């Protein structure tokens, strides 16, 4: 899908240009993870990871997949990248951004189910 919103394009390009944001996004493509997990896996200081995650959430490039509540009542979010692939190109003096949505398993099954039902 082509992304046409200038604010989203700017946020994506900035996110891809920043090494910490890029590591966070890449880490959250295959499965949702907590900020602490992404920080530890990518050797990002925790405060920096939280700051970048909030920026990416505000730009809707990173999404909350689910919220976990521990037995002692603490809660934390599992986050995943909104996109699994992004292509940036320059065409006629304009920047063009195309992205492939990073569907979670439930959404894929739901879409498949509706596709099968419509075919009957």
N, C-alpha and C positions, 0 to 999 in steps of 0.2 A: 504494500500500500504506500502511496506517496504521502508524505507529510507536508502539509501546506501552511500550517500555523507558524508564523515567524518566531514566536516565543518558544515553541517546542523545538524548532530547528536550532535556534540559538542554544537552548539548554542541552540538546543532544551533542552538538559540536563541542561545546564547552566541557561536557561530561566525558567525551571521548578524548579530549585534549589533556585533561587532568589525569595524571598517573593513578592517583588514589581512587577517583571516581570510576575510571576505566577498570581497575582491578575489582572494585565492588560490583560493577555491572557484569563483568565476565564471570565472576564467582557465583552470581545469582541467576545465571541462565539455566543450568541443568536442574537445580532444585532450590527451593526457598531456604534461606538461612537467616540466623539471627545476626545482629550487628556484631556481637561478640565473636561469633564464628568467622565472619568475614574479616574482622580485624586480625584475629589470630592467624588464619590461613594465609593472609596476604601481607603480614608483617606491617600493618597500618596502626599507628597509635590510636587507641580507643576513642579519644576525644575527636581526633580528625575523622575517624570512621563515622561517628555519630553526626558530625557536622556535614560531611559529604552525603550521608544517607538522607538527612533532612532536606538538603538541597535537591537531591534526586527525587525524593518523594514529592516535594512541592512542584517539581517540573513534570510529575507523572511519568517519569522514566523508570522509576523503581516503584513497585506496588507491594502493599501488604497482602500477602496470600492468606494468612490466618493469624489469629492471636491465641497464644497458649497461656493457660492459667495453671500454675504449678500447685501442688497440694497445699503449700503454705500460703497461697493467695497472691503470689507475685505473678505478674503477667509480662510477657514479652512478645514481640512480633516476629514472624517469619516473613522475609522479604524476598521478592524475586524480580528479575529484570522484566520490564514490560515488552522488550524486544529481544529476539534471539539473533537477529542479523540487521545491520544498518549499512546502507550504501550511500556515500556522499559523492556527488559528481558535479561538475561545473559545465553548464550548457548555455551557450549564448550569453555569457556574462552573469548568469544566475546560478545560484547554488540549488541543487536538487537533492532531496533526501528521500530515500525509500527505506522502508523498514518491514521486517517480518515479525508479526506479533508472536510473543512467547506464550502460547496457550498452555494452561495447566492441564493436567490429566482429566479433571472433571469436566472442563469446558470441551475438550476434545471428544470425550465420550458423549456428552450432551449433544454436540453438533452432529456426531456420527449417528446417534439415535434418531434425531429429527430428520436427517437425510434418509435413513432407512425407512422411517415411517411415511415420508412423503412419496417414496418410491412404490409403496404398496397400493 
